Amino acid sequence: MKNNLGETLQMLMGIKEDTSGNMVVKPIGPMLKSSGLVSVPVWFTAKKETKTMDLGGMDLFQVKDGKIVHVWTFSDDQLTKMTSTIITLQKM
């Protein structure tokens, strides 16, 4: 579990470096806003040698004064795909 935006960005940058920069997170639907929260449906892909990650999910951002102050990420299959895939990519 990541405790803040810095830790989340550090994890994502580590995956991006580990996959030679081919990690892509694309919005796949409209952003929805409610008060200081913004949700975005996303599709996440990354490759390393013969291993690939290809999964959908939702990113939720808390915004204050026009800046993102917190990020939550949820995969379509939270426990089996996201956890095992990130751990696998980080160990490769």
PDB file of N, CA, C and O in Angstrom:
ATOM      1  N   MET A   1       0.844  -1.172   0.000  1.00  0.00           N
ATOM      2  CA  MET A   1       0.000   0.000   0.000  1.00  0.00           C
ATOM      3  C   MET A   1       0.892   1.239   0.000  1.00  0.00           C
ATOM      4  O   MET A   1       1.860   1.321   0.757  1.00  0.00           O
ATOM      5  N   LYS A   2       0.564   2.174  -0.835  1.00  0.00           N
ATOM      6  CA  LYS A   2       1.309   3.426  -0.914  1.00  0.00           C
ATOM      7  C   LYS A   2       0.593   4.468  -0.075  1.00  0.00           C
ATOM      8  O   LYS A   2      -0.633   4.571  -0.117  1.00  0.00           O
ATOM      9  N   ASN A   3       1.359   5.244   0.692  1.00  0.00           N
ATOM     10  CA  ASN A   3       0.784   6.178   1.658  1.00  0.00           C
ATOM     11  C   ASN A   3       0.558   7.582   1.121  1.00  0.00           C
ATOM     12  O   ASN A   3      -0.161   8.369   1.737  1.00  0.00           O
ATOM     13  N   ASN A   4       1.164   7.910  -0.025  1.00  0.00           N
ATOM     14  CA  ASN A   4       0.990   9.258  -0.547  1.00  0.00           C
ATOM     15  C   ASN A   4       1.296   9.281  -2.040  1.00  0.00           C
ATOM     16  O   ASN A   4       1.730   8.282  -2.613  1.00  0.00           O
ATOM     17  N   LEU A   5       1.065  10.424  -2.653  1.00  0.00           N
ATOM     18  CA  LEU A   5       1.279  10.575  -4.088  1.00  0.00           C
ATOM     19  C   LEU A   5       2.729  10.307  -4.463  1.00  0.00           C
ATOM     20  O   LEU A   5       2.997   9.686  -5.491  1.00  0.00           O
ATOM     21  N   GLY A   6       3.663  10.767  -3.644  1.00  0.00           N
ATOM     22  CA  GLY A   6       5.083  10.562  -3.928  1.00  0.00           C
ATOM     23  C   GLY A   6       5.437   9.085  -4.017  1.00  0.00           C
ATOM     24  O   GLY A   6       6.160   8.670  -4.923  1.00  0.00           O
ATOM     25  N   GLU A   7       4.932   8.293  -3.080  1.00  0.00           N
ATOM     26  CA  GLU A   7       5.199   6.857  -3.093  1.00  0.00           C
ATOM     27  C   GLU A   7       4.561   6.185  -4.311  1.00  0.00           C
ATOM     28  O   GLU A   7       5.158   5.290  -4.909  1.00  0.00           O
ATOM     29  N   THR A   8       3.353   6.613  -4.677  1.00  0.00           N
ATOM     30  CA  THR A   8       2.685   6.054  -5.858  1.00  0.00           C
ATOM     31  C   THR A   8       3.465   6.389  -7.115  1.00  0.00           C
ATOM     32  O   THR A   8       3.693   5.515  -7.952  1.00  0.00           O
ATOM     33  N   LEU A   9       3.879   7.642  -7.262  1.00  0.00           N
ATOM     34  CA  LEU A   9       4.652   8.042  -8.442  1.00  0.00           C
ATOM     35  C   LEU A   9       5.996   7.326  -8.489  1.00  0.00           C
ATOM     36  O   LEU A   9       6.453   6.941  -9.565  1.00  0.00           O
ATOM     37  N   GLN A  10       6.636   7.142  -7.335  1.00  0.00           N
ATOM     38  CA  GLN A  10       7.905   6.426  -7.273  1.00  0.00           C
ATOM     39  C   GLN A  10       7.722   4.977  -7.750  1.00  0.00           C
ATOM     40  O   GLN A  10       8.554   4.466  -8.500  1.00  0.00           O
ATOM     41  N   MET A  11       6.642   4.318  -7.320  1.00  0.00           N
ATOM     42  CA  MET A  11       6.366   2.961  -7.759  1.00  0.00           C
ATOM     43  C   MET A  11       6.157   2.909  -9.272  1.00  0.00           C
ATOM     44  O   MET A  11       6.723   2.055  -9.954  1.00  0.00           O
ATOM     45  N   LEU A  12       5.338   3.831  -9.793  1.00  0.00           N
ATOM     46  CA  LEU A  12       5.072   3.845 -11.238  1.00  0.00           C
ATOM     47  C   LEU A  12       6.323   4.152 -12.041  1.00  0.00           C
ATOM     48  O   LEU A  12       6.529   3.563 -13.103  1.00  0.00           O
ATOM     49  N   MET A  13       7.163   5.062 -11.558  1.00  0.00           N
ATOM     50  CA  MET A  13       8.416   5.368 -12.254  1.00  0.00           C
ATOM     51  C   MET A  13       9.349   4.155 -12.238  1.00  0.00           C
ATOM     52  O   MET A  13      10.050   3.896 -13.216  1.00  0.00           O
ATOM     53  N   GLY A  14       9.358   3.415 -11.130  1.00  0.00           N
ATOM     54  CA  GLY A  14      10.165   2.196 -11.061  1.00  0.00           C
ATOM     55  C   GLY A  14       9.703   1.165 -12.076  1.00  0.00           C
ATOM     56  O   GLY A  14      10.528   0.527 -12.729  1.00  0.00           O
ATOM     57  N   ILE A  15       8.391   0.992 -12.216  1.00  0.00           N
ATOM     58  CA  ILE A  15       7.864   0.063 -13.214  1.00  0.00           C
ATOM     59  C   ILE A  15       8.204   0.558 -14.611  1.00  0.00           C
ATOM     60  O   ILE A  15       8.594  -0.232 -15.471  1.00  0.00           O
ATOM     61  N   LYS A  16       8.059   1.859 -14.845  1.00  0.00           N
ATOM     62  CA  LYS A  16       8.361   2.411 -16.166  1.00  0.00           C
ATOM     63  C   LYS A  16       9.826   2.182 -16.527  1.00  0.00           C
ATOM     64  O   LYS A  16      10.129   1.774 -17.649  1.00  0.00           O
ATOM     65  N   GLU A  17      10.740   2.441 -15.587  1.00  0.00           N
ATOM     66  CA  GLU A  17      12.157   2.195 -15.839  1.00  0.00           C
ATOM     67  C   GLU A  17      12.416   0.711 -16.066  1.00  0.00           C
ATOM     68  O   GLU A  17      13.168   0.343 -16.969  1.00  0.00           O
ATOM     69  N   ASP A  18      11.799  -0.140 -15.254  1.00  0.00           N
ATOM     70  CA  ASP A  18      12.000  -1.576 -15.340  1.00  0.00           C
ATOM     71  C   ASP A  18      11.482  -2.141 -16.653  1.00  0.00           C
ATOM     72  O   ASP A  18      11.956  -3.188 -17.094  1.00  0.00           O
ATOM     73  N   THR A  19      10.528  -1.484 -17.285  1.00  0.00           N
ATOM     74  CA  THR A  19       9.969  -1.946 -18.552  1.00  0.00           C
ATOM     75  C   THR A  19      10.533  -1.149 -19.729  1.00  0.00           C
ATOM     76  O   THR A  19       9.919  -1.099 -20.795  1.00  0.00           O
ATOM     77  N   SER A  20      11.683  -0.534 -19.542  1.00  0.00           N
ATOM     78  CA  SER A  20      12.365   0.246 -20.586  1.00  0.00           C
ATOM     79  C   SER A  20      11.489   1.361 -21.140  1.00  0.00           C
ATOM     80  O   SER A  20      11.588   1.703 -22.318  1.00  0.00           O
ATOM     81  N   GLY A  21      10.648   1.918 -20.310  1.00  0.00           N
ATOM     82  CA  GLY A  21       9.848   3.074 -20.707  1.00  0.00           C
ATOM     83  C   GLY A  21       8.621   2.755 -21.532  1.00  0.00           C
ATOM     84  O   GLY A  21       8.008   3.675 -22.073  1.00  0.00           O
ATOM     85  N   ASN A  22       8.226   1.482 -21.659  1.00  0.00           N
ATOM     86  CA  ASN A  22       7.069   1.174 -22.508  1.00  0.00           C
ATOM     87  C   ASN A  22       5.755   1.089 -21.740  1.00  0.00           C
ATOM     88  O   ASN A  22       4.732   0.739 -22.328  1.00  0.00           O
ATOM     89  N   MET A  23       5.751   1.396 -20.450  1.00  0.00           N
ATOM     90  CA  MET A  23       4.513   1.395 -19.679  1.00  0.00           C
ATOM     91  C   MET A  23       3.592   2.511 -20.177  1.00  0.00           C
ATOM     92  O   MET A  23       4.024   3.647 -20.374  1.00  0.00           O
ATOM     93  N   VAL A  24       2.328   2.173 -20.376  1.00  0.00           N
ATOM     94  CA  VAL A  24       1.351   3.146 -20.853  1.00  0.00           C
ATOM     95  C   VAL A  24       0.096   3.044 -19.995  1.00  0.00           C
ATOM     96  O   VAL A  24      -0.424   1.952 -19.766  1.00  0.00           O
ATOM     97  N   VAL A  25      -0.385   4.191 -19.524  1.00  0.00           N
ATOM     98  CA  VAL A  25      -1.672   4.262 -18.836  1.00  0.00           C
ATOM     99  C   VAL A  25      -2.530   5.222 -19.648  1.00  0.00           C
ATOM    100  O   VAL A  25      -2.231   6.412 -19.739  1.00  0.00           O
ATOM    101  N   LYS A  26      -3.620   4.685 -20.249  1.00  0.00           N
ATOM    102  CA  LYS A  26      -4.474   5.500 -21.115  1.00  0.00           C
ATOM    103  C   LYS A  26      -5.875   5.626 -20.539  1.00  0.00           C
ATOM    104  O   LYS A  26      -6.440   4.638 -20.069  1.00  0.00           O
ATOM    105  N   PRO A  27      -6.451   6.837 -20.567  1.00  0.00           N
ATOM    106  CA  PRO A  27      -7.866   6.964 -20.198  1.00  0.00           C
ATOM    107  C   PRO A  27      -8.724   6.268 -21.250  1.00  0.00           C
ATOM    108  O   PRO A  27      -8.455   6.364 -22.447  1.00  0.00           O
ATOM    109  N   ILE A  28      -9.767   5.561 -20.788  1.00  0.00           N
ATOM    110  CA  ILE A  28     -10.623   4.831 -21.738  1.00  0.00           C
ATOM    111  C   ILE A  28     -12.085   5.249 -21.617  1.00  0.00           C
ATOM    112  O   ILE A  28     -12.970   4.593 -22.166  1.00  0.00           O
ATOM    113  N   GLY A  29     -12.331   6.327 -20.908  1.00  0.00           N
ATOM    114  CA  GLY A  29     -13.693   6.818 -20.739  1.00  0.00           C
ATOM    115  C   GLY A  29     -13.658   8.212 -20.148  1.00  0.00           C
ATOM    116  O   GLY A  29     -12.584   8.764 -19.909  1.00  0.00           O
ATOM    117  N   PRO A  30     -14.822   8.780 -19.913  1.00  0.00           N
ATOM    118  CA  PRO A  30     -14.873  10.159 -19.416  1.00  0.00           C
ATOM    119  C   PRO A  30     -14.450  10.278 -17.951  1.00  0.00           C
ATOM    120  O   PRO A  30     -14.645   9.365 -17.148  1.00  0.00           O
ATOM    121  N   MET A  31     -13.865  11.433 -17.633  1.00  0.00           N
ATOM    122  CA  MET A  31     -13.568  11.761 -16.245  1.00  0.00           C
ATOM    123  C   MET A  31     -14.859  12.171 -15.566  1.00  0.00           C
ATOM    124  O   MET A  31     -15.691  12.859 -16.156  1.00  0.00           O
ATOM    125  N   LEU A  32     -15.021  11.744 -14.323  1.00  0.00           N
ATOM    126  CA  LEU A  32     -16.186  12.133 -13.538  1.00  0.00           C
ATOM    127  C   LEU A  32     -15.707  12.889 -12.313  1.00  0.00           C
ATOM    128  O   LEU A  32     -14.773  12.459 -11.636  1.00  0.00           O
ATOM    129  N   LYS A  33     -16.354  14.030 -12.024  1.00  0.00           N
ATOM    130  CA  LYS A  33     -15.930  14.883 -10.917  1.00  0.00           C
ATOM    131  C   LYS A  33     -17.049  15.013  -9.893  1.00  0.00           C
ATOM    132  O   LYS A  33     -18.221  15.166 -10.238  1.00  0.00           O
ATOM    133  N   SER A  34     -16.654  14.946  -8.618  1.00  0.00           N
ATOM    134  CA  SER A  34     -17.570  15.188  -7.526  1.00  0.00           C
ATOM    135  C   SER A  34     -16.783  15.856  -6.410  1.00  0.00           C
ATOM    136  O   SER A  34     -15.886  15.251  -5.822  1.00  0.00           O
ATOM    137  N   SER A  35     -17.122  17.099  -6.123  1.00  0.00           N
ATOM    138  CA  SER A  35     -16.375  17.890  -5.137  1.00  0.00           C
ATOM    139  C   SER A  35     -14.902  17.878  -5.492  1.00  0.00           C
ATOM    140  O   SER A  35     -14.532  18.279  -6.596  1.00  0.00           O
ATOM    141  N   GLY A  36     -14.047  17.424  -4.575  1.00  0.00           N
ATOM    142  CA  GLY A  36     -12.609  17.417  -4.823  1.00  0.00           C
ATOM    143  C   GLY A  36     -12.082  16.096  -5.332  1.00  0.00           C
ATOM    144  O   GLY A  36     -10.878  15.850  -5.268  1.00  0.00           O
ATOM    145  N   LEU A  37     -12.970  15.219  -5.848  1.00  0.00           N
ATOM    146  CA  LEU A  37     -12.545  13.916  -6.365  1.00  0.00           C
ATOM    147  C   LEU A  37     -12.801  13.823  -7.860  1.00  0.00           C
ATOM    148  O   LEU A  37     -13.817  14.304  -8.362  1.00  0.00           O
ATOM    149  N   VAL A  38     -11.859  13.191  -8.569  1.00  0.00           N
ATOM    150  CA  VAL A  38     -11.998  12.955 -10.001  1.00  0.00           C
ATOM    151  C   VAL A  38     -11.667  11.492 -10.265  1.00  0.00           C
ATOM    152  O   VAL A  38     -10.608  11.013  -9.859  1.00  0.00           O
ATOM    153  N   SER A  39     -12.566  10.775 -10.943  1.00  0.00           N
ATOM    154  CA  SER A  39     -12.303   9.376 -11.300  1.00  0.00           C
ATOM    155  C   SER A  39     -12.110   9.283 -12.813  1.00  0.00           C
ATOM    156  O   SER A  39     -12.752   9.990 -13.590  1.00  0.00           O
ATOM    157  N   VAL A  40     -11.196   8.379 -13.204  1.00  0.00           N
ATOM    158  CA  VAL A  40     -10.889   8.184 -14.620  1.00  0.00           C
ATOM    159  C   VAL A  40     -10.735   6.689 -14.885  1.00  0.00           C
ATOM    160  O   VAL A  40      -9.881   6.048 -14.273  1.00  0.00           O
ATOM    161  N   PRO A  41     -11.546   6.114 -15.791  1.00  0.00           N
ATOM    162  CA  PRO A  41     -11.312   4.723 -16.168  1.00  0.00           C
ATOM    163  C   PRO A  41     -10.064   4.658 -17.057  1.00  0.00           C
ATOM    164  O   PRO A  41      -9.897   5.473 -17.964  1.00  0.00           O
ATOM    165  N   VAL A  42      -9.184   3.674 -16.785  1.00  0.00           N
ATOM    166  CA  VAL A  42      -7.898   3.608 -17.493  1.00  0.00           C
ATOM    167  C   VAL A  42      -7.603   2.189 -17.964  1.00  0.00           C
ATOM    168  O   VAL A  42      -8.173   1.218 -17.467  1.00  0.00           O
ATOM    169  N   TRP A  43      -6.698   2.094 -18.935  1.00  0.00           N
ATOM    170  CA  TRP A  43      -6.143   0.819 -19.374  1.00  0.00           C
ATOM    171  C   TRP A  43      -4.641   0.919 -19.228  1.00  0.00           C
ATOM    172  O   TRP A  43      -4.031   1.892 -19.674  1.00  0.00           O
ATOM    173  N   PHE A  44      -4.034  -0.092 -18.599  1.00  0.00           N
ATOM    174  CA  PHE A  44      -2.637  -0.090 -18.210  1.00  0.00           C
ATOM    175  C   PHE A  44      -1.919  -1.217 -18.945  1.00  0.00           C
ATOM    176  O   PHE A  44      -2.337  -2.371 -18.849  1.00  0.00           O
ATOM    177  N   THR A  45      -0.838  -0.907 -19.684  1.00  0.00           N
ATOM    178  CA  THR A  45      -0.056  -1.934 -20.369  1.00  0.00           C
ATOM    179  C   THR A  45       1.434  -1.722 -20.095  1.00  0.00           C
ATOM    180  O   THR A  45       1.891  -0.592 -19.923  1.00  0.00           O
ATOM    181  N   ALA A  46       2.173  -2.815 -20.059  1.00  0.00           N
ATOM    182  CA  ALA A  46       3.628  -2.772 -19.911  1.00  0.00           C
ATOM    183  C   ALA A  46       4.193  -4.098 -20.404  1.00  0.00           C
ATOM    184  O   ALA A  46       3.525  -5.131 -20.337  1.00  0.00           O
ATOM    185  N   LYS A  47       5.435  -4.061 -20.902  1.00  0.00           N
ATOM    186  CA  LYS A  47       6.107  -5.272 -21.381  1.00  0.00           C
ATOM    187  C   LYS A  47       7.537  -5.284 -20.872  1.00  0.00           C
ATOM    188  O   LYS A  47       8.173  -4.241 -20.725  1.00  0.00           O
ATOM    189  N   LYS A  48       8.030  -6.493 -20.606  1.00  0.00           N
ATOM    190  CA  LYS A  48       9.437  -6.699 -20.316  1.00  0.00           C
ATOM    191  C   LYS A  48       9.804  -8.067 -20.854  1.00  0.00           C
ATOM    192  O   LYS A  48       9.321  -9.094 -20.376  1.00  0.00           O
ATOM    193  N   GLU A  49      10.658  -8.061 -21.848  1.00  0.00           N
ATOM    194  CA  GLU A  49      11.049  -9.290 -22.529  1.00  0.00           C
ATOM    195  C   GLU A  49       9.803 -10.049 -22.960  1.00  0.00           C
ATOM    196  O   GLU A  49       9.062  -9.553 -23.808  1.00  0.00           O
ATOM    197  N   THR A  50       9.542 -11.230 -22.412  1.00  0.00           N
ATOM    198  CA  THR A  50       8.370 -12.010 -22.830  1.00  0.00           C
ATOM    199  C   THR A  50       7.179 -11.817 -21.901  1.00  0.00           C
ATOM    200  O   THR A  50       6.128 -12.413 -22.139  1.00  0.00           O
ATOM    201  N   LYS A  51       7.301 -11.012 -20.860  1.00  0.00           N
ATOM    202  CA  LYS A  51       6.213 -10.785 -19.902  1.00  0.00           C
ATOM    203  C   LYS A  51       5.426  -9.542 -20.302  1.00  0.00           C
ATOM    204  O   LYS A  51       6.000  -8.541 -20.732  1.00  0.00           O
ATOM    205  N   THR A  52       4.099  -9.617 -20.153  1.00  0.00           N
ATOM    206  CA  THR A  52       3.263  -8.463 -20.457  1.00  0.00           C
ATOM    207  C   THR A  52       2.224  -8.258 -19.358  1.00  0.00           C
ATOM    208  O   THR A  52       1.829  -9.195 -18.665  1.00  0.00           O
ATOM    209  N   MET A  53       1.798  -7.012 -19.223  1.00  0.00           N
ATOM    210  CA  MET A  53       0.702  -6.657 -18.329  1.00  0.00           C
ATOM    211  C   MET A  53      -0.305  -5.886 -19.173  1.00  0.00           C
ATOM    212  O   MET A  53       0.064  -4.971 -19.910  1.00  0.00           O
ATOM    213  N   ASP A  54      -1.561  -6.254 -19.066  1.00  0.00           N
ATOM    214  CA  ASP A  54      -2.604  -5.636 -19.883  1.00  0.00           C
ATOM    215  C   ASP A  54      -3.896  -5.700 -19.079  1.00  0.00           C
ATOM    216  O   ASP A  54      -4.564  -6.734 -19.063  1.00  0.00           O
ATOM    217  N   LEU A  55      -4.257  -4.598 -18.406  1.00  0.00           N
ATOM    218  CA  LEU A  55      -5.436  -4.631 -17.552  1.00  0.00           C
ATOM    219  C   LEU A  55      -6.100  -3.276 -17.441  1.00  0.00           C
ATOM    220  O   LEU A  55      -5.468  -2.233 -17.610  1.00  0.00           O
ATOM    221  N   GLY A  56      -7.385  -3.317 -17.154  1.00  0.00           N
ATOM    222  CA  GLY A  56      -8.154  -2.093 -16.978  1.00  0.00           C
ATOM    223  C   GLY A  56      -8.346  -1.776 -15.512  1.00  0.00           C
ATOM    224  O   GLY A  56      -8.068  -2.596 -14.637  1.00  0.00           O
ATOM    225  N   GLY A  57      -8.824  -0.574 -15.261  1.00  0.00           N
ATOM    226  CA  GLY A  57      -9.079  -0.189 -13.890  1.00  0.00           C
ATOM    227  C   GLY A  57      -9.624   1.222 -13.787  1.00  0.00           C
ATOM    228  O   GLY A  57     -10.105   1.799 -14.762  1.00  0.00           O
ATOM    229  N   MET A  58      -9.537   1.756 -12.593  1.00  0.00           N
ATOM    230  CA  MET A  58     -10.036   3.099 -12.311  1.00  0.00           C
ATOM    231  C   MET A  58      -9.003   3.827 -11.457  1.00  0.00           C
ATOM    232  O   MET A  58      -8.509   3.281 -10.471  1.00  0.00           O
ATOM    233  N   ASP A  59      -8.682   5.048 -11.836  1.00  0.00           N
ATOM    234  CA  ASP A  59      -7.837   5.913 -11.012  1.00  0.00           C
ATOM    235  C   ASP A  59      -8.733   6.971 -10.383  1.00  0.00           C
ATOM    236  O   ASP A  59      -9.587   7.556 -11.050  1.00  0.00           O
ATOM    237  N   LEU A  60      -8.529   7.206  -9.099  1.00  0.00           N
ATOM    238  CA  LEU A  60      -9.296   8.203  -8.364  1.00  0.00           C
ATOM    239  C   LEU A  60      -8.321   9.231  -7.800  1.00  0.00           C
ATOM    240  O   LEU A  60      -7.386   8.872  -7.084  1.00  0.00           O
ATOM    241  N   PHE A  61      -8.532  10.495  -8.115  1.00  0.00           N
ATOM    242  CA  PHE A  61      -7.644  11.575  -7.705  1.00  0.00           C
ATOM    243  C   PHE A  61      -8.365  12.506  -6.741  1.00  0.00           C
ATOM    244  O   PHE A  61      -9.522  12.864  -6.961  1.00  0.00           O
ATOM    245  N   GLN A  62      -7.681  12.892  -5.680  1.00  0.00           N
ATOM    246  CA  GLN A  62      -8.177  13.957  -4.807  1.00  0.00           C
ATOM    247  C   GLN A  62      -7.447  15.227  -5.221  1.00  0.00           C
ATOM    248  O   GLN A  62      -6.217  15.257  -5.277  1.00  0.00           O
ATOM    249  N   VAL A  63      -8.212  16.271  -5.510  1.00  0.00           N
ATOM    250  CA  VAL A  63      -7.642  17.515  -6.018  1.00  0.00           C
ATOM    251  C   VAL A  63      -7.940  18.650  -5.042  1.00  0.00           C
ATOM    252  O   VAL A  63      -9.080  18.837  -4.616  1.00  0.00           O
ATOM    253  N   LYS A  64      -6.892  19.409  -4.693  1.00  0.00           N
ATOM    254  CA  LYS A  64      -7.040  20.596  -3.847  1.00  0.00           C
ATOM    255  C   LYS A  64      -6.293  21.746  -4.484  1.00  0.00           C
ATOM    256  O   LYS A  64      -5.134  21.603  -4.873  1.00  0.00           O
ATOM    257  N   ASP A  65      -6.946  22.875  -4.592  1.00  0.00           N
ATOM    258  CA  ASP A  65      -6.333  24.073  -5.173  1.00  0.00           C
ATOM    259  C   ASP A  65      -5.703  23.794  -6.531  1.00  0.00           C
ATOM    260  O   ASP A  65      -4.636  24.320  -6.849  1.00  0.00           O
ATOM    261  N   GLY A  66      -6.373  22.958  -7.335  1.00  0.00           N
ATOM    262  CA  GLY A  66      -5.908  22.670  -8.689  1.00  0.00           C
ATOM    263  C   GLY A  66      -4.749  21.693  -8.768  1.00  0.00           C
ATOM    264  O   GLY A  66      -4.178  21.509  -9.843  1.00  0.00           O
ATOM    265  N   LYS A  67      -4.386  21.057  -7.653  1.00  0.00           N
ATOM    266  CA  LYS A  67      -3.271  20.109  -7.645  1.00  0.00           C
ATOM    267  C   LYS A  67      -3.747  18.752  -7.133  1.00  0.00           C
ATOM    268  O   LYS A  67      -4.596  18.676  -6.245  1.00  0.00           O
ATOM    269  N   ILE A  68      -3.192  17.685  -7.702  1.00  0.00           N
ATOM    270  CA  ILE A  68      -3.488  16.335  -7.233  1.00  0.00           C
ATOM    271  C   ILE A  68      -2.743  16.127  -5.918  1.00  0.00           C
ATOM    272  O   ILE A  68      -1.522  16.272  -5.855  1.00  0.00           O
ATOM    273  N   VAL A  69      -3.494  15.784  -4.862  1.00  0.00           N
ATOM    274  CA  VAL A  69      -2.870  15.586  -3.560  1.00  0.00           C
ATOM    275  C   VAL A  69      -2.909  14.123  -3.110  1.00  0.00           C
ATOM    276  O   VAL A  69      -2.214  13.749  -2.166  1.00  0.00           O
ATOM    277  N   HIS A  70      -3.713  13.301  -3.775  1.00  0.00           N
ATOM    278  CA  HIS A  70      -3.774  11.884  -3.427  1.00  0.00           C
ATOM    279  C   HIS A  70      -4.289  11.107  -4.635  1.00  0.00           C
ATOM    280  O   HIS A  70      -5.127  11.598  -5.391  1.00  0.00           O
ATOM    281  N   VAL A  71      -3.774   9.879  -4.808  1.00  0.00           N
ATOM    282  CA  VAL A  71      -4.202   9.026  -5.912  1.00  0.00           C
ATOM    283  C   VAL A  71      -4.510   7.636  -5.376  1.00  0.00           C
ATOM    284  O   VAL A  71      -3.740   7.074  -4.597  1.00  0.00           O
ATOM    285  N   TRP A  72      -5.646   7.087  -5.800  1.00  0.00           N
ATOM    286  CA  TRP A  72      -5.980   5.693  -5.523  1.00  0.00           C
ATOM    287  C   TRP A  72      -6.110   5.004  -6.869  1.00  0.00           C
ATOM    288  O   TRP A  72      -6.706   5.557  -7.793  1.00  0.00           O
ATOM    289  N   THR A  73      -5.559   3.803  -6.992  1.00  0.00           N
ATOM    290  CA  THR A  73      -5.689   3.037  -8.232  1.00  0.00           C
ATOM    291  C   THR A  73      -6.382   1.716  -7.930  1.00  0.00           C
ATOM    292  O   THR A  73      -6.092   1.062  -6.929  1.00  0.00           O
ATOM    293  N   PHE A  74      -7.298   1.337  -8.805  1.00  0.00           N
ATOM    294  CA  PHE A  74      -8.051   0.096  -8.655  1.00  0.00           C
ATOM    295  C   PHE A  74      -8.028  -0.636  -9.990  1.00  0.00           C
ATOM    296  O   PHE A  74      -8.337  -0.045 -11.024  1.00  0.00           O
ATOM    297  N   SER A  75      -7.665  -1.919  -9.978  1.00  0.00           N
ATOM    298  CA  SER A  75      -7.711  -2.695 -11.212  1.00  0.00           C
ATOM    299  C   SER A  75      -9.059  -3.401 -11.308  1.00  0.00           C
ATOM    300  O   SER A  75      -9.773  -3.538 -10.314  1.00  0.00           O
ATOM    301  N   ASP A  76      -9.398  -3.846 -12.515  1.00  0.00           N
ATOM    302  CA  ASP A  76     -10.649  -4.575 -12.709  1.00  0.00           C
ATOM    303  C   ASP A  76     -10.693  -5.837 -11.854  1.00  0.00           C
ATOM    304  O   ASP A  76     -11.752  -6.232 -11.366  1.00  0.00           O
ATOM    305  N   ASP A  77      -9.545  -6.457 -11.681  1.00  0.00           N
ATOM    306  CA  ASP A  77      -9.441  -7.670 -10.862  1.00  0.00           C
ATOM    307  C   ASP A  77      -8.367  -7.385  -9.817  1.00  0.00           C
ATOM    308  O   ASP A  77      -7.244  -7.880  -9.911  1.00  0.00           O
ATOM    309  N   GLN A  78      -8.725  -6.590  -8.833  1.00  0.00           N
ATOM    310  CA  GLN A  78      -7.791  -6.003  -7.869  1.00  0.00           C
ATOM    311  C   GLN A  78      -6.795  -6.994  -7.277  1.00  0.00           C
ATOM    312  O   GLN A  78      -5.591  -6.740  -7.320  1.00  0.00           O
ATOM    313  N   LEU A  79      -7.242  -8.074  -6.745  1.00  0.00           N
ATOM    314  CA  LEU A  79      -6.333  -8.964  -6.022  1.00  0.00           C
ATOM    315  C   LEU A  79      -5.460  -9.812  -6.934  1.00  0.00           C
ATOM    316  O   LEU A  79      -4.254  -9.900  -6.706  1.00  0.00           O
ATOM    317  N   THR A  80      -6.019 -10.429  -7.943  1.00  0.00           N
ATOM    318  CA  THR A  80      -5.219 -11.368  -8.717  1.00  0.00           C
ATOM    319  C   THR A  80      -4.350 -10.702  -9.771  1.00  0.00           C
ATOM    320  O   THR A  80      -3.208 -11.117  -9.971  1.00  0.00           O
ATOM    321  N   LYS A  81      -4.860  -9.677 -10.451  1.00  0.00           N
ATOM    322  CA  LYS A  81      -4.068  -9.079 -11.526  1.00  0.00           C
ATOM    323  C   LYS A  81      -3.092  -8.023 -11.028  1.00  0.00           C
ATOM    324  O   LYS A  81      -1.886  -8.164 -11.229  1.00  0.00           O
ATOM    325  N   MET A  82      -3.583  -6.969 -10.384  1.00  0.00           N
ATOM    326  CA  MET A  82      -2.736  -5.832 -10.058  1.00  0.00           C
ATOM    327  C   MET A  82      -1.619  -6.222  -9.105  1.00  0.00           C
ATOM    328  O   MET A  82      -0.455  -5.911  -9.358  1.00  0.00           O
ATOM    329  N   THR A  83      -1.951  -6.891  -8.026  1.00  0.00           N
ATOM    330  CA  THR A  83      -0.935  -7.231  -7.035  1.00  0.00           C
ATOM    331  C   THR A  83       0.115  -8.147  -7.629  1.00  0.00           C
ATOM    332  O   THR A  83       1.310  -7.875  -7.511  1.00  0.00           O
ATOM    333  N   SER A  84      -0.307  -9.228  -8.267  1.00  0.00           N
ATOM    334  CA  SER A  84       0.675 -10.173  -8.788  1.00  0.00           C
ATOM    335  C   SER A  84       1.458  -9.582  -9.945  1.00  0.00           C
ATOM    336  O   SER A  84       2.645  -9.874 -10.092  1.00  0.00           O
ATOM    337  N   THR A  85       0.823  -8.751 -10.779  1.00  0.00           N
ATOM    338  CA  THR A  85       1.521  -8.195 -11.939  1.00  0.00           C
ATOM    339  C   THR A  85       2.568  -7.188 -11.502  1.00  0.00           C
ATOM    340  O   THR A  85       3.691  -7.227 -12.003  1.00  0.00           O
ATOM    341  N   ILE A  86       2.246  -6.300 -10.599  1.00  0.00           N
ATOM    342  CA  ILE A  86       3.219  -5.303 -10.151  1.00  0.00           C
ATOM    343  C   ILE A  86       4.375  -5.997  -9.459  1.00  0.00           C
ATOM    344  O   ILE A  86       5.532  -5.658  -9.708  1.00  0.00           O
ATOM    345  N   ILE A  87       4.092  -6.952  -8.601  1.00  0.00           N
ATOM    346  CA  ILE A  87       5.170  -7.679  -7.922  1.00  0.00           C
ATOM    347  C   ILE A  87       6.038  -8.389  -8.949  1.00  0.00           C
ATOM    348  O   ILE A  87       7.264  -8.359  -8.843  1.00  0.00           O
ATOM    349  N   THR A  88       5.420  -9.032  -9.947  1.00  0.00           N
ATOM    350  CA  THR A  88       6.178  -9.729 -10.973  1.00  0.00           C
ATOM    351  C   THR A  88       7.057  -8.757 -11.751  1.00  0.00           C
ATOM    352  O   THR A  88       8.239  -9.031 -11.956  1.00  0.00           O
ATOM    353  N   LEU A  89       6.507  -7.629 -12.185  1.00  0.00           N
ATOM    354  CA  LEU A  89       7.290  -6.664 -12.940  1.00  0.00           C
ATOM    355  C   LEU A  89       8.426  -6.100 -12.096  1.00  0.00           C
ATOM    356  O   LEU A  89       9.520  -5.882 -12.617  1.00  0.00           O
ATOM    357  N   GLN A  90       8.199  -5.858 -10.817  1.00  0.00           N
ATOM    358  CA  GLN A  90       9.244  -5.298  -9.972  1.00  0.00           C
ATOM    359  C   GLN A  90      10.365  -6.307  -9.740  1.00  0.00           C
ATOM    360  O   GLN A  90      11.511  -5.906  -9.536  1.00  0.00           O
ATOM    361  N   LYS A  91      10.068  -7.597  -9.767  1.00  0.00           N
ATOM    362  CA  LYS A  91      11.086  -8.622  -9.541  1.00  0.00           C
ATOM    363  C   LYS A  91      11.847  -8.974 -10.807  1.00  0.00           C
ATOM    364  O   LYS A  91      12.918  -9.574 -10.716  1.00  0.00           O
ATOM    365  N   MET A  92      11.339  -8.626 -11.988  1.00  0.00           N
ATOM    366  CA  MET A  92      11.968  -9.005 -13.252  1.00  0.00           C
ATOM    367  C   MET A  92      13.270  -8.258 -13.446  1.00  0.00           C
ATOM    368  O   MET A  92      13.945  -8.446 -14.458  1.00  0.00           O
TER     369      MET A  92
END
